């Protein structure tokens, strides 16, 4: 750019000098020669000025633009925990609701992937909130390649293709209730004292640690009261 500017200045000086010579010249052939040189220099000057303007325009285009910080709030991630579901012989459907406006998002902002025993649903920047529904430990296997999802106006529906047609009691294994242990019953055909001792023994053997501590504590306190009161009789607690 500096070199072009210098050339323009020199051409202007040469043209001015030729004009002075033309004013001083009286010979026709000399004037004609000087006029030809003047036109040539003026042509070179126009070419240089056009080049200078092109370089200036190119520099403006390449100038980095100033990024204006966005005034929108920064988004955060919220894990999805509420859903509804139902099933057919071939599919388990999970309905993720209360997602107002999700149907208006670009397709790339809602995505879901499936595995044999799990899935991951991601919703990006729905009103400045990123939603994540990632779960494993499905109750039964599914077919990832045949599973799919649909985006509605205010919900996303996941269709999990069953690996077999068995009925699902729930969606996830940790939701399945453990079978309840039968409650021990007293044997009415035996002596009430013996039957009570057998009942407590059964409860102790089948109960958890808390149940065992409770029974042992109750029996110890009962024996202490009997000893203090002088009532030494009664049934003995079986070995626990």
N, C-alpha and C positions, 0 to 999 in steps of 0.2 A: 504493500500500500504506500509506504514512504517513497519507494523508488518511482512509482507511477506519478505521485504528486510532484516529485522533483523533475521528471521529464516534462510534465505539463508546464511547470514554471519556465523551463528552458525554452520550450517551443513558443510560449507567449513572448519571451524576451527576443527570440529570433524574428518572430513576426513583426514586433514593434521596430526592430532594427531595419528590416526590409522596407517597412512603410516609410521610415525616415529617408532611406536611400532613394525610394521612388520619388519622394518630394524634391530631392536634390538633383535627380537625374534629368538630363535633357535629351539624351540619345534614345530614339524609338526602340532600337534593338536591345539596349540595356534595360529599358523599362519593361519590355516584353519578357525578358529573361527573369527580371525580378518579380513580375506578376505571377509567372509560372511557379517560381519557388515559393511565393506567398501562398498560392492555392494548395500546393503540395503540403506545406507545413500546417495549414489550416485543416486539411483532411486528416493528417496525423494527429492533430490536436483533438478533433472530434472523436476519432477512434479511441484515443487514450481516455477521454472523459467518459465515453460509454463503458469502457472496461472498468473504470473507477466506480461507476454507479452499480455495475453488476456485482463487483466485489463487495460493495457496501450492503447490497440487498442480501447477498449470500450470508454475510456475517450476522445480519439480523435474524435470518431463519435458523442459523445454528446456535444462536444465543439460548442458553438453557432457560426454560420457563421456571417461574417462581411457583413452588407448590404451596397452595393455601391450605393450612391445616383444616381438617374436617371439623365441623361444629357438632357433629352427631356424637352421641354417647358411645363409649366403648362397650362392646358386647361382652357377655359373660356366659358361662356354660351352666345349664340346669339339667340335672338327671331326671329322667322320666320314671315315675314309680306307679302312677295310676293308669289303669287300662281295663278294658272289658274284653271278653273272649267267648267264643263258642266253637263248635266243631261239627264236622260231618264225617263220613266214613273215610274220606281222603285228605281232608285238610283241617288244621286248627287255625282259626282266624283271631288275630289280636287287633283290637280297635284302640288306637291312641288318639284320644279326643281332646277337645278344648285347645286346638291349635289354630286360632282365628287368623286367617290370611295365609295359611300354609299353601293353599291351592294357587295362590298368585305368585309364589316364588319360582324363579328359574329352575329348570329340571336339575341342574348340577348342584343346587343347594339342598336337595333332599336325596339322600342315598342310603341304601340298606344292603348289607351283605349277610350271607347265611352260612352256617357250619352244621355238621352232623348233630350237635347238641347245643347250638346257640345261634345268636344273631346280633347284629349291631346296626341300629338305626341312628342316623345323624341328620339333623336339620340345622342348616347354617344361617345365622343372622335373620331370624324371624323376629322383627321388631326389636333388634339389638339383643336378642337372646339366642344362644346356640343350645339346642336340645340334644341330649344323648340318651339312648335307650340301649344299653349293652348288657346282655344276659347270656350266661351259659347254663349248664346243668339242666337242660330241658328234661322233662319227665321221660320222654322216649326219643329215639332217633328220628330225624327228618331227612328229606331229600333236598339238599341245598340247590341242586340244579333245577328242580321243579318248583321251588318256593319263589314267591314274588311279593311285591308290595304295590299299593295304589295310593295316590295322593288325591284326596278330596278337598272340598272347600275349606273345611276346618278340622280335618282328621287325616290320619294315615292308617291304612289297613294292611297288616302283614298276613300273608297266607302261607302257613307252614305246611308243606306237603308231608304227610305221614309216611314213614318208612313201611308201616303196616297199618291195617285198619282197626287196631285195638282202640278201645275207649280210653280217653285221657281223664283221670280224676282231677287233675290240675295242670298248670303249665310247667312249673318248675319243681324239681325234686325236693327242694327244701320246703315246699308248701305241703308236701304229702304228710298226712298225719300218721304217726306210728300207731300200730294196733294197741288198743288198751288192754292191760292185763286184767284177767278176771278177778273180781273181788272175793277174797276167801269168805266162806260161809261157815257158820257154826253147825256142828253135827247134833241135831236134836235127839238122836238116839242114845247119846252118851251123857254122863254126868255133866251138869252145867259148868262146874269148875274145871274138869278135864277138857271139856269142849272149848272153854275160853282160853285155856293155856295152849291148846292146839291151834286155835285161831290166831293168837298172838305170834306163835312160832311160825305159822305160814306167812303172816304179814311181814315178819322179820326177814324170812328167807327170800321172799319175792320182792320186798321193798327196796328202794334206793338207799343211799347212805343217810339221807336226812330222816327217812322213815326208821331206819335201824337205830339212829341216835335217839329219836323220840321215844321208841319203845323201850330201849335200855334205860333211859332216864326215868320214864314213868315207873318201870318195875323197881328201880333202885329206890326212888322216893317212897313207893308203896311199902317196900320191905323195911325202910328206916322208920316209917310211921308205926308199923306193926311192932317193931322191936321196942320203940319208945313207949307204946301203949301196953306192952306186956302181952300182946296177943301173938304168941309164937307159932300158932297153928297156921293152917292154910296150905294151899298147894305150893309146891316148889316150882320156880321158873325153870323151864327146860333149858339146857345148854344152848346159848345163842352164839 
